[in-house]
Structure formats: structure tokens, C-alpha cells
């Protein structure tokens, strides 16, 4: 479930892992699957389990695309700078 409950740790949610992946992809535009997953593992306890739901969420939102030829993700969302 995407909506955290009062028992959920804020750093161990799908939304947090999605934000971490999105931050990496916005900076580099293209990142390999293994590098993105290892970043999630390093920064979040249980990030390897939350990685696929987070990637699915970003894909459904239309922010990333998977490139099977290079086994990488590409950021395709809006190019706004905050």
C-alpha cells in the first residue's frame, strides 16, 4: 500500500524509495538497474524489497521508462528545476 500508516517508518515506504530513485534519475537521466537498486539498498533499510514497487509506481506515473537493451531506467518526466 502506498499510503503510510501510523506504524510505518517514514523512511521505509515505497514513496521514499521512489523519491530516492527519482532524485538519482533526475541528476543522471539514465541509470542502470543494478546501480539504482544498490542505491536503494544503501540508503533505505529494506530498500531491495521496496525497489520494484517504487519503480512500478514511477512507471505508472509516467516519469520513467525501462530500456531493456541496456538494462537501465531513463527519466522521461517533466524537466523542471526546483
Beta strands, then each sheet from edge to edge (+ up, - down):
strand 1: 30-32
strand 2: 64-67
strand 3: 72-75
sheet 1: 1+ 3- 2+
end
